[in-house]
């Protein structure tokens, strides 16, 4: 559902209107190895974390680490937007963190392997707040030999 600023509460509309969206140059499709030979990581913006981990706060551009073996019952969503609907997550965590589907794709040989650790950001933050965290995360992904990321925007 598309939401217009004029349909939102005034406080939320003012907050969203002041966020400057960065512009990125297009990158052409680059050749690479087949998906069946790639190591894939999940990166969500649903504000997920393990039960007991530090929850996300307003403007938080950091990420939380979610080991691949984390059971769904141990995932908590602390996304703070009042306009964020958690119903799908409550019914099936794969809507915002498709770990079970990724496991199935690995088991079927469609995907080569999956990262030992996956990550979640909270989507409601200024993009510049994530930059230092994203740079650090890029190094972690390189060390884990990840060569494909499934970005799950929420």
C-alpha positions in Angstrom: 0.0 0.0 0.0 1.4 3.4 -1.0 1.1 6.0 1.7 1.2 9.7 1.1 2.7 12.2 3.5 -0.7 14.0 3.5 -2.3 10.8 4.9 0.1 10.4 7.8 0.0 12.0 11.2 1.6 15.4 11.1 4.6 14.5 13.3 5.4 11.4 11.1 5.0 13.3 7.9 7.3 16.1 9.0 9.9 13.5 10.0 9.8 11.7 6.7 9.7 14.9 4.6 13.1 16.0 6.0 15.0 12.8 5.2 17.1 13.4 2.1 17.2 10.4 -0.2 20.6 9.8 -1.7 21.0 9.4 -5.5 23.0 6.5 -6.8 24.5 6.0 -10.3 23.2 2.9 -12.0 25.6 0.0 -12.1 25.3 -2.3 -15.1 24.7 -6.0 -14.6 28.0 -7.7 -14.0 28.7 -11.3 -15.0 29.4 -13.7 -12.1 29.3 -17.2 -11.1 26.0 -19.1 -11.0 23.8 -18.9 -7.9 24.5 -22.6 -7.2 28.1 -21.6 -6.5 27.4 -18.5 -4.4 27.4 -18.0 -0.6 24.3 -15.9 0.3 23.6 -13.7 3.2 20.2 -12.2 4.3 20.2 -8.5 5.2 16.8 -7.2 6.4 15.6 -3.8 7.3 12.8 -5.0 9.6 14.5 -4.1 12.9 15.0 -7.8 13.9 17.3 -9.0 16.6 17.6 -12.0 18.9 15.6 -11.9 22.1 17.7 -10.2 24.7 19.8 -8.2 22.3 19.8 -4.4 22.4 16.6 -3.1 20.6 16.8 -0.5 17.9 16.3 3.2 18.8 15.2 6.1 16.7 17.8 7.1 14.1 19.8 3.9 14.8 21.9 3.0 11.7 23.6 0.0 13.3 22.8 -3.6 12.6 22.1 -6.7 14.7 23.7 -10.1 14.1 21.5 -13.1 13.6 23.3 -16.4 13.5 21.9 -18.8 10.9 20.8 -21.3 13.5 18.6 -18.8 15.4 15.1 -20.3 15.8 12.3 -18.0 14.6 10.8 -18.0 18.1 14.0 -16.2 19.3 13.6 -13.3 16.8 12.1 -10.0 18.0 11.1 -7.0 15.9 11.8 -3.6 17.5 11.1 -1.5 14.4 9.8 1.7 15.8 7.7 3.3 13.0 4.1 3.8 14.0 3.2 3.1 10.4 4.9 -0.3 10.4 2.6 -3.3 10.3 4.0 -6.3 12.2 1.2 -8.7 11.2 3.1 -10.5 8.5 6.1 -11.1 10.7 3.9 -12.4 13.5 2.3 -14.9 11.1 5.5 -16.0 9.3 8.9 -14.6 10.0 10.0 -15.5 6.4 8.0 -12.5 5.2 10.8 -10.2 6.5 13.6 -12.7 7.1 13.3 -15.6 4.6 15.8 -17.9 6.4 13.7 -21.0 5.9 13.3 -20.4 2.2 17.1 -19.8 1.9 17.8 -23.1 3.7 15.5 -24.9 1.3 17.3 -23.3 -1.7 20.6 -24.5 -0.3 19.2 -28.0 0.3 17.9 -28.2 -3.2 21.3 -27.1 -4.7 19.8 -23.9 -6.2 22.0 -21.8 -3.9 25.6 -22.9 -3.1 25.6 -22.1 0.6 24.4 -19.6 3.1 26.4 -17.4 5.4 26.8 -18.5 9.0 25.6 -15.1 10.2 22.9 -12.8 8.8 22.1 -9.2 9.6 19.2 -6.8 10.2 19.0 -3.0 10.2 16.1 -0.9 11.2 14.7 0.7 8.0 13.6 4.0 9.6 16.9 5.9 9.9 18.8 8.6 8.0 21.0 6.8 5.4 24.2 8.5 6.6 23.7 6.9 10.0 24.3 3.5 8.5 27.4 4.3 6.5 30.1 3.4 9.1 28.1 0.3 10.1 27.7 -0.8 6.5 31.4 -0.4 5.8 32.2 -2.6 8.8 29.6 -5.1 7.7 31.1 -5.2 4.2 34.4 -6.4 5.8 32.6 -9.1 7.8 30.9 -10.3 4.6 34.2 -10.5 2.8 35.8 -12.5 5.6 32.8 -14.9 5.5 33.4 -15.3 1.7 29.8 -14.1 1.0 29.4 -13.2 -2.7 25.7 -12.6 -2.9 23.2 -10.8 -0.6 19.5 -11.0 -0.5 18.3 -7.6 0.6 14.9 -7.7 2.3 13.6 -4.2 2.5 10.6 -3.6 4.7 
